[in-house]
Amino acid sequence: MGLAIKIKMLLAAREMTLQDLANQITPKTSVQNISQKLKRDNFSEKELQAIAKACNATFEANFILNDTGKEI
């Protein structure tokens, strides 16, 4: 599942619109910018952290080594 779908699910769970998200994100951004990034599924980790903060959530990104199960 792509991050764009997860962001849409997060917005639905928080009953937020793209406009609400754009108003909450720091630094400020436009609805058009968020919409284009959702279409391209192209977000930086910093942007994902900002989205999580705006939605009162936590974003975790990590790698897990398949042979040892160690998280990095």
Phi and psi restraints in degrees (range 20) as a CNS / XPLOR table:
assign (resid 1 and name C) (resid 2 and name N)
       (resid 2 and name CA) (resid 2 and name C) 1.0 -75.0 20.0 2
assign (resid 2 and name N) (resid 2 and name CA)
       (resid 2 and name C) (resid 3 and name N) 1.0 160.9 20.0 2
assign (resid 2 and name C) (resid 3 and name N)
       (resid 3 and name CA) (resid 3 and name C) 1.0 -67.0 20.0 2
assign (resid 3 and name N) (resid 3 and name CA)
       (resid 3 and name C) (resid 4 and name N) 1.0 -29.9 20.0 2
assign (resid 3 and name C) (resid 4 and name N)
       (resid 4 and name CA) (resid 4 and name C) 1.0 -60.2 20.0 2
assign (resid 4 and name N) (resid 4 and name CA)
       (resid 4 and name C) (resid 5 and name N) 1.0 -42.3 20.0 2
assign (resid 4 and name C) (resid 5 and name N)
       (resid 5 and name CA) (resid 5 and name C) 1.0 -65.6 20.0 2
assign (resid 5 and name N) (resid 5 and name CA)
       (resid 5 and name C) (resid 6 and name N) 1.0 -41.3 20.0 2
assign (resid 5 and name C) (resid 6 and name N)
       (resid 6 and name CA) (resid 6 and name C) 1.0 -64.4 20.0 2
assign (resid 6 and name N) (resid 6 and name CA)
       (resid 6 and name C) (resid 7 and name N) 1.0 -37.7 20.0 2
assign (resid 6 and name C) (resid 7 and name N)
       (resid 7 and name CA) (resid 7 and name C) 1.0 -65.7 20.0 2
assign (resid 7 and name N) (resid 7 and name CA)
       (resid 7 and name C) (resid 8 and name N) 1.0 -41.8 20.0 2
assign (resid 7 and name C) (resid 8 and name N)
       (resid 8 and name CA) (resid 8 and name C) 1.0 -63.1 20.0 2
assign (resid 8 and name N) (resid 8 and name CA)
       (resid 8 and name C) (resid 9 and name N) 1.0 -39.0 20.0 2
assign (resid 8 and name C) (resid 9 and name N)
       (resid 9 and name CA) (resid 9 and name C) 1.0 -65.4 20.0 2
assign (resid 9 and name N) (resid 9 and name CA)
       (resid 9 and name C) (resid 10 and name N) 1.0 -40.5 20.0 2
assign (resid 9 and name C) (resid 10 and name N)
       (resid 10 and name CA) (resid 10 and name C) 1.0 -62.0 20.0 2
assign (resid 10 and name N) (resid 10 and name CA)
       (resid 10 and name C) (resid 11 and name N) 1.0 -44.7 20.0 2
assign (resid 10 and name C) (resid 11 and name N)
       (resid 11 and name CA) (resid 11 and name C) 1.0 -62.4 20.0 2
assign (resid 11 and name N) (resid 11 and name CA)
       (resid 11 and name C) (resid 12 and name N) 1.0 -40.6 20.0 2
assign (resid 11 and name C) (resid 12 and name N)
       (resid 12 and name CA) (resid 12 and name C) 1.0 -64.8 20.0 2
assign (resid 12 and name N) (resid 12 and name CA)
       (resid 12 and name C) (resid 13 and name N) 1.0 -42.1 20.0 2
assign (resid 12 and name C) (resid 13 and name N)
       (resid 13 and name CA) (resid 13 and name C) 1.0 -64.2 20.0 2
assign (resid 13 and name N) (resid 13 and name CA)
       (resid 13 and name C) (resid 14 and name N) 1.0 -32.6 20.0 2
assign (resid 13 and name C) (resid 14 and name N)
       (resid 14 and name CA) (resid 14 and name C) 1.0 -93.7 20.0 2
assign (resid 14 and name N) (resid 14 and name CA)
       (resid 14 and name C) (resid 15 and name N) 1.0 1.6 20.0 2
assign (resid 14 and name C) (resid 15 and name N)
       (resid 15 and name CA) (resid 15 and name C) 1.0 51.9 20.0 2
assign (resid 15 and name N) (resid 15 and name CA)
       (resid 15 and name C) (resid 16 and name N) 1.0 48.8 20.0 2
assign (resid 15 and name C) (resid 16 and name N)
       (resid 16 and name CA) (resid 16 and name C) 1.0 -114.5 20.0 2
assign (resid 16 and name N) (resid 16 and name CA)
       (resid 16 and name C) (resid 17 and name N) 1.0 149.5 20.0 2
assign (resid 16 and name C) (resid 17 and name N)
       (resid 17 and name CA) (resid 17 and name C) 1.0 -99.5 20.0 2
assign (resid 17 and name N) (resid 17 and name CA)
       (resid 17 and name C) (resid 18 and name N) 1.0 171.8 20.0 2
assign (resid 17 and name C) (resid 18 and name N)
       (resid 18 and name CA) (resid 18 and name C) 1.0 -61.6 20.0 2
assign (resid 18 and name N) (resid 18 and name CA)
       (resid 18 and name C) (resid 19 and name N) 1.0 -35.3 20.0 2
assign (resid 18 and name C) (resid 19 and name N)
       (resid 19 and name CA) (resid 19 and name C) 1.0 -63.0 20.0 2
assign (resid 19 and name N) (resid 19 and name CA)
       (resid 19 and name C) (resid 20 and name N) 1.0 -43.9 20.0 2
assign (resid 19 and name C) (resid 20 and name N)
       (resid 20 and name CA) (resid 20 and name C) 1.0 -59.3 20.0 2
assign (resid 20 and name N) (resid 20 and name CA)
       (resid 20 and name C) (resid 21 and name N) 1.0 -45.3 20.0 2
assign (resid 20 and name C) (resid 21 and name N)
       (resid 21 and name CA) (resid 21 and name C) 1.0 -62.2 20.0 2
assign (resid 21 and name N) (resid 21 and name CA)
       (resid 21 and name C) (resid 22 and name N) 1.0 -47.3 20.0 2
assign (resid 21 and name C) (resid 22 and name N)
       (resid 22 and name CA) (resid 22 and name C) 1.0 -58.2 20.0 2
assign (resid 22 and name N) (resid 22 and name CA)
       (resid 22 and name C) (resid 23 and name N) 1.0 -36.5 20.0 2
assign (resid 22 and name C) (resid 23 and name N)
       (resid 23 and name CA) (resid 23 and name C) 1.0 -73.0 20.0 2
assign (resid 23 and name N) (resid 23 and name CA)
       (resid 23 and name C) (resid 24 and name N) 1.0 -26.3 20.0 2
assign (resid 23 and name C) (resid 24 and name N)
       (resid 24 and name CA) (resid 24 and name C) 1.0 -91.2 20.0 2
assign (resid 24 and name N) (resid 24 and name CA)
       (resid 24 and name C) (resid 25 and name N) 1.0 -25.0 20.0 2
assign (resid 24 and name C) (resid 25 and name N)
       (resid 25 and name CA) (resid 25 and name C) 1.0 -69.7 20.0 2
assign (resid 25 and name N) (resid 25 and name CA)
       (resid 25 and name C) (resid 26 and name N) 1.0 139.0 20.0 2
assign (resid 25 and name C) (resid 26 and name N)
       (resid 26 and name CA) (resid 26 and name C) 1.0 -120.3 20.0 2
assign (resid 26 and name N) (resid 26 and name CA)
       (resid 26 and name C) (resid 27 and name N) 1.0 125.9 20.0 2
assign (resid 26 and name C) (resid 27 and name N)
       (resid 27 and name CA) (resid 27 and name C) 1.0 -71.6 20.0 2
assign (resid 27 and name N) (resid 27 and name CA)
       (resid 27 and name C) (resid 28 and name N) 1.0 156.4 20.0 2
assign (resid 27 and name C) (resid 28 and name N)
       (resid 28 and name CA) (resid 28 and name C) 1.0 -56.2 20.0 2
assign (resid 28 and name N) (resid 28 and name CA)
       (resid 28 and name C) (resid 29 and name N) 1.0 145.5 20.0 2
assign (resid 28 and name C) (resid 29 and name N)
       (resid 29 and name CA) (resid 29 and name C) 1.0 -143.1 20.0 2
assign (resid 29 and name N) (resid 29 and name CA)
       (resid 29 and name C) (resid 30 and name N) 1.0 171.6 20.0 2
assign (resid 29 and name C) (resid 30 and name N)
       (resid 30 and name CA) (resid 30 and name C) 1.0 -101.1 20.0 2
assign (resid 30 and name N) (resid 30 and name CA)
       (resid 30 and name C) (resid 31 and name N) 1.0 159.3 20.0 2
assign (resid 30 and name C) (resid 31 and name N)
       (resid 31 and name CA) (resid 31 and name C) 1.0 -60.8 20.0 2
assign (resid 31 and name N) (resid 31 and name CA)
       (resid 31 and name C) (resid 32 and name N) 1.0 -39.2 20.0 2
assign (resid 31 and name C) (resid 32 and name N)
       (resid 32 and name CA) (resid 32 and name C) 1.0 -62.3 20.0 2
assign (resid 32 and name N) (resid 32 and name CA)
       (resid 32 and name C) (resid 33 and name N) 1.0 -40.9 20.0 2
assign (resid 32 and name C) (resid 33 and name N)
       (resid 33 and name CA) (resid 33 and name C) 1.0 -63.8 20.0 2
assign (resid 33 and name N) (resid 33 and name CA)
       (resid 33 and name C) (resid 34 and name N) 1.0 -46.4 20.0 2
assign (resid 33 and name C) (resid 34 and name N)
       (resid 34 and name CA) (resid 34 and name C) 1.0 -63.3 20.0 2
assign (resid 34 and name N) (resid 34 and name CA)
       (resid 34 and name C) (resid 35 and name N) 1.0 -43.2 20.0 2
assign (resid 34 and name C) (resid 35 and name N)
       (resid 35 and name CA) (resid 35 and name C) 1.0 -59.9 20.0 2
assign (resid 35 and name N) (resid 35 and name CA)
       (resid 35 and name C) (resid 36 and name N) 1.0 -44.2 20.0 2
assign (resid 35 and name C) (resid 36 and name N)
       (resid 36 and name CA) (resid 36 and name C) 1.0 -65.2 20.0 2
assign (resid 36 and name N) (resid 36 and name CA)
       (resid 36 and name C) (resid 37 and name N) 1.0 -40.3 20.0 2
assign (resid 36 and name C) (resid 37 and name N)
       (resid 37 and name CA) (resid 37 and name C) 1.0 -65.9 20.0 2
assign (resid 37 and name N) (resid 37 and name CA)
       (resid 37 and name C) (resid 38 and name N) 1.0 -36.4 20.0 2
assign (resid 37 and name C) (resid 38 and name N)
       (resid 38 and name CA) (resid 38 and name C) 1.0 -64.8 20.0 2
assign (resid 38 and name N) (resid 38 and name CA)
       (resid 38 and name C) (resid 39 and name N) 1.0 -41.0 20.0 2
assign (resid 38 and name C) (resid 39 and name N)
       (resid 39 and name CA) (resid 39 and name C) 1.0 -63.3 20.0 2
assign (resid 39 and name N) (resid 39 and name CA)
       (resid 39 and name C) (resid 40 and name N) 1.0 -39.3 20.0 2
assign (resid 39 and name C) (resid 40 and name N)
       (resid 40 and name CA) (resid 40 and name C) 1.0 -86.8 20.0 2
assign (resid 40 and name N) (resid 40 and name CA)
       (resid 40 and name C) (resid 41 and name N) 1.0 -11.7 20.0 2
assign (resid 40 and name C) (resid 41 and name N)
       (resid 41 and name CA) (resid 41 and name C) 1.0 52.6 20.0 2
assign (resid 41 and name N) (resid 41 and name CA)
       (resid 41 and name C) (resid 42 and name N) 1.0 52.6 20.0 2
assign (resid 41 and name C) (resid 42 and name N)
       (resid 42 and name CA) (resid 42 and name C) 1.0 -130.3 20.0 2
assign (resid 42 and name N) (resid 42 and name CA)
       (resid 42 and name C) (resid 43 and name N) 1.0 90.9 20.0 2
assign (resid 42 and name C) (resid 43 and name N)
       (resid 43 and name CA) (resid 43 and name C) 1.0 -126.1 20.0 2
assign (resid 43 and name N) (resid 43 and name CA)
       (resid 43 and name C) (resid 44 and name N) 1.0 140.7 20.0 2
assign (resid 43 and name C) (resid 44 and name N)
       (resid 44 and name CA) (resid 44 and name C) 1.0 -81.1 20.0 2
assign (resid 44 and name N) (resid 44 and name CA)
       (resid 44 and name C) (resid 45 and name N) 1.0 163.5 20.0 2
assign (resid 44 and name C) (resid 45 and name N)
       (resid 45 and name CA) (resid 45 and name C) 1.0 -63.0 20.0 2
assign (resid 45 and name N) (resid 45 and name CA)
       (resid 45 and name C) (resid 46 and name N) 1.0 -36.2 20.0 2
assign (resid 45 and name C) (resid 46 and name N)
       (resid 46 and name CA) (resid 46 and name C) 1.0 -61.9 20.0 2
assign (resid 46 and name N) (resid 46 and name CA)
       (resid 46 and name C) (resid 47 and name N) 1.0 -41.8 20.0 2
assign (resid 46 and name C) (resid 47 and name N)
       (resid 47 and name CA) (resid 47 and name C) 1.0 -65.9 20.0 2
assign (resid 47 and name N) (resid 47 and name CA)
       (resid 47 and name C) (resid 48 and name N) 1.0 -39.5 20.0 2
assign (resid 47 and name C) (resid 48 and name N)
       (resid 48 and name CA) (resid 48 and name C) 1.0 -65.2 20.0 2
assign (resid 48 and name N) (resid 48 and name CA)
       (resid 48 and name C) (resid 49 and name N) 1.0 -37.5 20.0 2
assign (resid 48 and name C) (resid 49 and name N)
       (resid 49 and name CA) (resid 49 and name C) 1.0 -63.9 20.0 2
assign (resid 49 and name N) (resid 49 and name CA)
       (resid 49 and name C) (resid 50 and name N) 1.0 -40.9 20.0 2
assign (resid 49 and name C) (resid 50 and name N)
       (resid 50 and name CA) (resid 50 and name C) 1.0 -65.9 20.0 2
assign (resid 50 and name N) (resid 50 and name CA)
       (resid 50 and name C) (resid 51 and name N) 1.0 -39.2 20.0 2
assign (resid 50 and name C) (resid 51 and name N)
       (resid 51 and name CA) (resid 51 and name C) 1.0 -64.0 20.0 2
assign (resid 51 and name N) (resid 51 and name CA)
       (resid 51 and name C) (resid 52 and name N) 1.0 -44.8 20.0 2
assign (resid 51 and name C) (resid 52 and name N)
       (resid 52 and name CA) (resid 52 and name C) 1.0 -60.0 20.0 2
assign (resid 52 and name N) (resid 52 and name CA)
       (resid 52 and name C) (resid 53 and name N) 1.0 -45.1 20.0 2
assign (resid 52 and name C) (resid 53 and name N)
       (resid 53 and name CA) (resid 53 and name C) 1.0 -62.1 20.0 2
assign (resid 53 and name N) (resid 53 and name CA)
       (resid 53 and name C) (resid 54 and name N) 1.0 -42.3 20.0 2
assign (resid 53 and name C) (resid 54 and name N)
       (resid 54 and name CA) (resid 54 and name C) 1.0 -64.0 20.0 2
assign (resid 54 and name N) (resid 54 and name CA)
       (resid 54 and name C) (resid 55 and name N) 1.0 -26.7 20.0 2
assign (resid 54 and name C) (resid 55 and name N)
       (resid 55 and name CA) (resid 55 and name C) 1.0 -102.2 20.0 2
assign (resid 55 and name N) (resid 55 and name CA)
       (resid 55 and name C) (resid 56 and name N) 1.0 11.6 20.0 2
assign (resid 55 and name C) (resid 56 and name N)
       (resid 56 and name CA) (resid 56 and name C) 1.0 53.5 20.0 2
assign (resid 56 and name N) (resid 56 and name CA)
       (resid 56 and name C) (resid 57 and name N) 1.0 53.0 20.0 2
assign (resid 56 and name C) (resid 57 and name N)
       (resid 57 and name CA) (resid 57 and name C) 1.0 -137.2 20.0 2
assign (resid 57 and name N) (resid 57 and name CA)
       (resid 57 and name C) (resid 58 and name N) 1.0 175.7 20.0 2
assign (resid 57 and name C) (resid 58 and name N)
       (resid 58 and name CA) (resid 58 and name C) 1.0 -119.6 20.0 2
assign (resid 58 and name N) (resid 58 and name CA)
       (resid 58 and name C) (resid 59 and name N) 1.0 131.8 20.0 2
assign (resid 58 and name C) (resid 59 and name N)
       (resid 59 and name CA) (resid 59 and name C) 1.0 -105.3 20.0 2
assign (resid 59 and name N) (resid 59 and name CA)
       (resid 59 and name C) (resid 60 and name N) 1.0 129.0 20.0 2
assign (resid 59 and name C) (resid 60 and name N)
       (resid 60 and name CA) (resid 60 and name C) 1.0 -124.0 20.0 2
assign (resid 60 and name N) (resid 60 and name CA)
       (resid 60 and name C) (resid 61 and name N) 1.0 127.7 20.0 2
assign (resid 60 and name C) (resid 61 and name N)
       (resid 61 and name CA) (resid 61 and name C) 1.0 -124.7 20.0 2
assign (resid 61 and name N) (resid 61 and name CA)
       (resid 61 and name C) (resid 62 and name N) 1.0 128.0 20.0 2
assign (resid 61 and name C) (resid 62 and name N)
       (resid 62 and name CA) (resid 62 and name C) 1.0 -155.0 20.0 2
assign (resid 62 and name N) (resid 62 and name CA)
       (resid 62 and name C) (resid 63 and name N) 1.0 163.3 20.0 2
assign (resid 62 and name C) (resid 63 and name N)
       (resid 63 and name CA) (resid 63 and name C) 1.0 -107.5 20.0 2
assign (resid 63 and name N) (resid 63 and name CA)
       (resid 63 and name C) (resid 64 and name N) 1.0 143.4 20.0 2
assign (resid 63 and name C) (resid 64 and name N)
       (resid 64 and name CA) (resid 64 and name C) 1.0 -122.3 20.0 2
assign (resid 64 and name N) (resid 64 and name CA)
       (resid 64 and name C) (resid 65 and name N) 1.0 121.2 20.0 2
assign (resid 64 and name C) (resid 65 and name N)
       (resid 65 and name CA) (resid 65 and name C) 1.0 -69.6 20.0 2
assign (resid 65 and name N) (resid 65 and name CA)
       (resid 65 and name C) (resid 66 and name N) 1.0 124.7 20.0 2
assign (resid 65 and name C) (resid 66 and name N)
       (resid 66 and name CA) (resid 66 and name C) 1.0 -65.2 20.0 2
assign (resid 66 and name N) (resid 66 and name CA)
       (resid 66 and name C) (resid 67 and name N) 1.0 -34.5 20.0 2
assign (resid 66 and name C) (resid 67 and name N)
       (resid 67 and name CA) (resid 67 and name C) 1.0 -80.7 20.0 2
assign (resid 67 and name N) (resid 67 and name CA)
       (resid 67 and name C) (resid 68 and name N) 1.0 -27.9 20.0 2
assign (resid 67 and name C) (resid 68 and name N)
       (resid 68 and name CA) (resid 68 and name C) 1.0 -115.8 20.0 2
assign (resid 68 and name N) (resid 68 and name CA)
       (resid 68 and name C) (resid 69 and name N) 1.0 -15.9 20.0 2
assign (resid 68 and name C) (resid 69 and name N)
       (resid 69 and name CA) (resid 69 and name C) 1.0 76.8 20.0 2
assign (resid 69 and name N) (resid 69 and name CA)
       (resid 69 and name C) (resid 70 and name N) 1.0 4.7 20.0 2
assign (resid 69 and name C) (resid 70 and name N)
       (resid 70 and name CA) (resid 70 and name C) 1.0 -70.5 20.0 2
assign (resid 70 and name N) (resid 70 and name CA)
       (resid 70 and name C) (resid 71 and name N) 1.0 135.6 20.0 2
assign (resid 70 and name C) (resid 71 and name N)
       (resid 71 and name CA) (resid 71 and name C) 1.0 -92.3 20.0 2
assign (resid 71 and name N) (resid 71 and name CA)
       (resid 71 and name C) (resid 72 and name N) 1.0 137.0 20.0 2
